[in-house]
Amino acid sequence: MKYYLIAGEPSGDLHGANLIEGLRKADPEAQFRFWGGDRMARAGGERNLAKHYRETSFFGIVQVLRNLGTIRRQMLECRQDVAAFAPDVLILIDYPGFNMKMARWAHEQGIRTFYYIAPKVWAWREYRVKSIRRYVDRLFIIFPFERQYFSSKGITPIFEGNPLVDAIDRRLPELPTPEEFRRRNGLDSRPIVALLAGSRAGEIRDNLPLMARLAERFPERQFVVAGVSWLDRALYERYMAGSSIRYVCDQTYETLAAAEAAVVTSGTATLETALLGIPEVVVYRTLWFQVKLRPYVLKVPWVSLVNLNLGREAVRELIQSDLDITAAERELRAILEGGSERQRMLDDFDQLRRIIGGPGASERFARRMVGELRHDSAPNDR
């Protein structure tokens, strides 16, 4: 069968690559074409990469408005490419701003559409639920708590675990020892606190200054910010100036694996940190009025995927508009070695792993997708 996949950011590229490998096992005759990145190109063939996400990623309202013409052209280009490939199924991977529009178009063209990694409509933009119900043939979810949510909206989702477990399990054997990580990056022997300040310029601007002030309170430890290569190092250095924070690039898992604890900006990184078994504090700075409006705008009680999946505040969430580090210092001390909350949090992470499910989710999802397509095309079902 022929599969067309669309991913628009690094995480989607990672999960898309793992899904392609699973689809190859479930359907040895599979043919692929996709929008994605380097990982998907390695898994599905460089010649089958129609567009790299580096050309399609526009974050924030300002970037989107500045690039409206480009986005419209890319949408048209994508539709033309999908139509020319004539896939048996269009698989949309997260990236809802673009992919929800593709879902509607595909539905109108009679193209079978699967959505893999559902848009976070349970947190915001709940109006998208109606479009999912109308335009998506099958919804594949990666968080256990989403089952009840989507079922309550008249959508029967498919859950087979979380592919992040696969991604982590694949990386673990390759990760250096904490000693080797220190040697490679010129770090000393003090315990490491990992800083995951976000993957967008605005998140670095808002969160790294708070983390820099926090580091000053812990001279007996070294704070290491895990940077990303698509953001200029100068951006980090602007907010690290005068602090003792060290910088490493594209070594997030390596930094976490060597760390005693972490301070993490909300997002997928909170779940990755927990699955790696590293105690964490979640911090997120935003505008004061957004803090005040949070109970009225956000549809869920927590921002961390750890807490959402466990159904309670297992990791402390500090959402604030200023640079007050009082609470952050208190919560971080509680999860360091000997801290009052460390063992309790590690036990919660063990429970989280059981809830999320074990490795092999990508292959299980792939088998379900292939099974759905074969069932739908069986002569007796027509």
N, C-alpha and C positions, 0 to 999 in steps of 0.2 A: 504494500500500500504506500501511498504518497503522503508525507507529513510536512506541513509548513508551520514553522514555529516563529513566534515574535517575542523577543526579549529586548528591553530598552535600557538596561543598567547592569552593573557588574554582578549583583546577586542573581538576577535573572539569567545571565550568561552562565553562571556556575550551575544553577539548577537545570537550565536547559541542556547543558552538556551531559549531566548525569542522566537526564531523561532520555536523550538521544541514545546513549549507551544501553539503557534499559529497553528502549524500543527496538534496537538492533537485535537484542537477545530474544525478545518476544516475537519479532517479525523479521526473520533473516533477509527477506526481500525488500525491506524498507528503503524508500527513497526520501531524501531530505532536501529542503530548501529553507532558509531561515534568515531573519534579522537577529543579530546577536553580537557576539564578541569572539575573542581568541579561543576561549575554551570550547565554545560550540563549534568553531571552525575545526579545531583538532578532533572533536568527537564525530562531527558530521561531514567533514571534508571542506577544505578551504574554498574550493570552487563553488560550493553550495551556499556560501555566505553572501547574501544579497546586499546587506548594509550593516556596517559596524555601529554599535551603540554610541561610539564617540561622536558620530555625526548627528545623532538623534536625541541626545540627552539635553534637555533644557529645564533647569530647576528654578522654581520661584516665578512669581507673576511677572516680574520685570523682564526676565529672560524670555519667557513665553511671549509676552507682548512684542518684544524686539524682534522675535523670530517667527512671527505669525505666517509670513509668506513662505518661509522655509518649511515650516511644519505642514502647511497645506500642500506644498509640492511633494514633500515626503509621503504624505498620506496617499496622494494620487499615485505616486510611484509604487508604493507598497501594494495598493489595490490592483494595479496593472500587473505586477509581478505575481501576485497570488493567482489572479485569473489565468495568466499564461501557464503557470505550473499546474493548475487544475488539481489541487490536492484532494485526497479522500477526507482530510480533516485539517482544520486550522486550529493550532494549539497556541493560545494566548497566555503568556507568562507574566503575571503581575502587571506593572506598567499601565495602570488603568486610564490615564489621560488619553493615551493613544489607542490602547487595546479595546476599550469600550466602544470607541467609534468603529474600529475594525469589526467588532462583533456584530454591530448593527448592519454594517455593509454586507458581511458574509451571510448573515441571516437572509437579507433581501436577495442575495445571489443564489440562495439554496445550498450554501457550503456548510457542511457539518462543522460545528464550532465547540471546542472544549476550552474551558478556562482553567488553567493550572496555577495555583496560588492566588486565591481570591482577593479582590480589592478589599481593603480594610474598611468596608462600609459599616461595620459594627462600631467604628470609632468616629467617623465623620463621613459626610456626603452619602447619607443613607438613601438618598433618592436613587442611587445607582442600583439598588436592589431590584427595582421595577425593570430596569434594562437587562439585568442579569437573567431575571425570570423570563423575559420576552425573547432575548436574542441568543442566549447561551444554551446549548443542548445538554452539556454536562459540566458540572462545577466540581473541581477537585481541590479540596482544602487541606491545609497542612497544620492547622492548630485544632486540638480536640474540642476546645470550647466553641468553635465555629459550628459544630454539628447542630447543637440545639438552636443557635441563633438562626441559621439559614432554614432549618426545618420550620421554625416559627414564622418564617416569611414565605412559606409555600414552595421552598426549593429543597430537593433531596440531594445533599452533597455526598461526595465520596471521600473518605478519609483512609489513608493507608500509612500514616506516620508522617514524619517531617524529614525532608531530604537534607536538611542541615546536618542531621546525624551522620548521613553518608559522607558529606563533605568533611566533617570533622574527623571521622574515623579514617578517611583516606590520608589526611594530613598528619595524624598523630605519629605514625612510624617515621615520618620524615623530619619531625621537629628536633632541633638540637637540645641537648641537656641545658639546664639553666647555666651551668658553668661555661659551656661552649657559646651560648647566646651572649653572655657577658664578655667573653674574650673577643668575639667577632665585632662587637659594637663598642669596645673600649669602656665597659662599665666596671665599677668596683664591686666589692663583695657585699655591700649592704643589701638588705632585702629590697625587692623591687615592688613598686606600686604602679600598675599599668594605667595609663590615661587614654581613654578612647573618647576623643572630643567631638566625633562626628566625621562625616565624609563630604560635607559641603562647606563652602567658605563661610556662610552665615553661622553655621554651627560652631566652627572654630572661633570665629569672632566673639560669639556669645559665651562660650563655655570654657575656652582655654584660659582666659584671665582669672576666672574663679579657681580653676585647678592650679594655676601658678601660685595664687595666694595660699591655697591649701597646702601646697608642698612646703612652704616656709615653716609650717607648724611641725614638720616631721623631718628634722635634719638627720636623724638616724636611719632614714630610708632614702632611696633614690627613686624619683618619679620619672617615668619614661613614657613619652607620648608616642603612640603608634600612628604615624602619618600615612597618607596615601599619595601615590605618585601623580595623580591627576590634579593635585593642588600644589602650588608652588611652595617650596620649603620656606621662602621668605614670609609667607603668610603666618606660618607657625612661629617663626623667629620673632615676628612683630609682637606677638602676645606672650612669648617666653622670655623676652628681654629682661635682664636683671634677675632672673630666677635660676635655680639649679636644675631645672628640668632638662632631661636628655631627649634627643629626637632620634627615632629610627623610622625607616620608610618601608612600606609594604611588608611588614613583619608582625601583623596583628596577632596571629595565633602563636607565633614564636614569643612575642612579648607576654601574652597572657600565660602561656605554659611556664614561663620563668617567674611569674609574679606571685607574690603573697596575697595580693588583693588588687581590686581595680575600681576606678571611678569612671563611670560609663555614661555617655549621653544616650538618651532613650532611643530605641530602634532595635534592629535585628541583633546588634552587638550585645544587648543585654541578655538575649537568649544564648548566643554563642559563648559568652563568658560563663554563664551558668552551666551549660553542657560540658564545658571544659573543667568545671569544678572549682572555679575561682570566685571566692566571695566578692561581692560588689556593692557599691552605692551608686544609685542612679541620680544624676543631676541634669537639670535642663533649665537654662535661663531663657526667658522670653520677656516681652513687653508687659508692663504692670497690668494693663487693662486685659491682656490675654490671660494672665493668671486669675484675675477676678472673674472673667467670663468662662473659665474652664468648666465649672460645673454645669453651665448652661449649653455649652457648645459641644464638649466631648461626650460621646454616648456611653463611655465605659468608665468605671471608677479608677482605673490605673492606666499608666502609659507604658509600663514595662511588660514585655511579652512573658516574662517569668511570672509576674503576678497575675496576669490575665489567664494563663493556663492553669495555675494553681488555685485561682479563685480567692486569693488573699494576698496581703502585702508581705510576701516573703523577703523581698529586697526593699530597702527604704528608698522612696522616691522623693526627691527634693526639687520641686518646681517653684522657681522664684524669679524675681525681676532684678534683684540687686546682687552685690558681690559679698554678701554676708556669708562667711564660711563657718559660723558657729555650729550649725546643725551638721554640716558636712564633716567637720572635724570629729564631732562626737560619734557620728555613725561609722566613720572610717575606723576610728580607734576600736570600736566594738567588734569589728570583723577581722582585725589583724590577729596574728598569733597570740593566744592567751586572752583574746577579747571575749566579752560576755555573749555575743551573738554568733560567733564564728561557727561553732559546731552545729548549732540549730540551723543555720543557713546551709551548711553542707548537707545536712540531712534532708532539708527541703529540696535541694538540687537532686539528690538521689530519687526522691519521689517524682520530681519533674521528668527525669529521664524515663521512668516507668510510664508516665502519662503520655509523653511525646511518642514513645514507641522506639523499638530498636532499629538497627541498621537495615538497609535493603528497601527503604521506602521508595526510592526512585524506580527500582525494578518492579515493585508491587504496583505503583501507579501506572507504569508502562504496560504491564500485563492487563490491568483493568481497561486501559484505553484501547488496546488492541482487541480485547474481548468484546468491548462495547461495539467497536466498528464491525467486527466479524459477525456479531449477532444481528446488527442492523442490516447487514448486506446479505444475510442468509435467505435463500429463496422462499423458505416456509414462512418468513416474516413479512413477505411483500403482499 
